Amino acid sequence: MAERVVEVEGVELCTEAFGTRSDPPVLLVMGMGASMLWWEEGFCRMLAEGGRFVVRYDHRDTGRSTTCAPGRPGYTTADLVADAARVLDAHGIAAAHVVGVSAGGALAQLLALGHPGRVRSLVLISTSFAVGGDPDLPAPTEEFTRFVSTARVDRPDAESVIDDQVGYARMLTGGRRPFDEAAVRSLVRRDVGRAHDFAAAGNHDVLQDGGRTRAPVSSIAVPTLVIHGSADPMFPLRHGEALADRIPGGRLLVLEDAGHGVERADWPTIVPAILEHTAPGRAG
């Protein structure tokens, strides 16, 4: 289907749907600073072919959604959580199975905690605790810390931005698998060219939470599947293990040698797992 920009409560959000509307709905929530393109079309179509109505969308300040001036976001993390509900409203979906990756997994948790009636089940990929984490969980790897502390990018220069994003994607794979630079560079180039202002994605790094008090993740009451790579450099595997342990009934699927994110090599494992988890009659 074609992209569709929806306006809900004065916010414009670019969305795209795949599949048959009468099938169980699955909402895909990407991580901070990333547009919906990182839920690759082939992945979305695999889910749709498995009998799911799939919706992906651009966060504010990514892609073709509402964009603020770089360094001056006029919203909070709580607004990004509300945006997920706004996307459901725009598509006439009362409640969906919510799949979140990285910080999108945290947003998915917050949606289940703050808007429990909108979430049928959760799939949390490459993420950690949205609230009430364990201080003893391992820090990011040295490679991750070194990259983010030394990266230098000239935001007005598209090629500099593309090189930086490709390098970041390479580091996130964890280094145990081959890296398809050509495919990633093509995706990043599309992402940069499609955005209203790619520099605005940096606004996600300075967002405030909004000051809300939230229940712990142990109060999440929907079926939850945690998917985590054993080579994740941002959130080492213990984060996924602890999250699955803390959420009642949480299940863990470990992707051997996978890094951070949804790699094409793992689609044949991740897609069937999501389809099984969201099968009619299984989740609430």
Secondary structure by P-SEA (a helix, b strand, c coil): ccbbbbbcccbbbbbccccccccbbbbbbbccccccccccaaaaaaaaaaccbbbbbbccccccccccccccccccaaaaaaaaaaaaaaacccccbbbbccaaaaaaaaaaaaccccccbbbbcccccccccccccccccaaaaaaaaccccccccaaaaaaaaaaaaaaacccccccaaaaaaaaaaaaaaaccccccccccccccccccccccccccccbbbbbbbcccccccaaaaaaaaaaccbbbbbbbccccccccccccccaaaaaaaaacccccc
